[in-house]
Amino acid sequence: MNGRTSNGVPILRLGDVLVTGLLNELDDKSAVAFTDELTTRISSDGARGVLVDISRLEIIDSFVARTLMELTTMARLLGARVIVAGMRPPVAITLVELGLQLDGVETALNAELGMAALGWYQSAQPPQGGGRDTDR
Amino acid sequence: MHPVRTEEDLLSVRHAVRAATLSAGFSIIDQTRVVTAASELARNAYIHGGGGTLTVDHLVRHGTAGLRLTIRDDGPGIGDLDQAFIDGFTTGAGLGHGLGGARRLMDEFEVHSEPGAGTTVIAVRWASR
């Protein structure tokens, strides 16, 4: 790792998927640091998917929008797919009125659906001990 | 009166405007619109205007609550206002939607700018009914 102090947002790895999120108190410097760190992690962890949960974000202004679009582009150049999940409805309305559509950014209603899109499925029923997995 | 001199001030401005929208009884969507517009305008003042101030005033008209944001800076001013409102036009690090976008999020919007004499933006949003 490069040892740089980031904005303190954890980046978790689940297999080949990185899971992270943006906090509401995101200043411009932290947003840039976050993008740099996540892009580095995609490469060092060999990630093929990235889930960015934004359900904590109370606003997305043009700077945050640009950050998300740049992150998505950089990840794509490294061969990873980014899904931005959990946008609040008022944020979606405001973004459209602001004139932004997050072009090129894949979104999901929530983190669970985002993870499913990245190939992580939750079984319909909780496991009930061994021996039931007779499907295959 | 809130200073817009540092990046940290941009967050303080958002907090102050959020608190004002709450005390004015704005819906969650109107809160989001006004805080987002304030964030765009404050960043403009910080980046293009070299810093400035934001003032929030509570208004009432025919029983409807409103908020007026006044953002002043002492920067170089906006040379071509018509051009500055066009989406995608930017001289800074944003997406070029700041001024035009902020105008769409607010009900009333005025820009006063003179080369060398800074810029003042006055933006009003009334509570939706």
Interface residues (C-beta under 8 A of the other chain):
Chain A: E25 D27 D28 K29 E58 I59 I60 D61 S62 F63 A65 R66 R88 P89 P90 V91 I93 T94 E97 L98 G99 L100
Chain B: E7 E8 L10 L11 R14 R18 I28 I29 Q31 T32 R33 V35 T36 S39 E40 R43 D87 A93 G94 L95 G96 H97 G98 G100 G101 A102 R104 L105
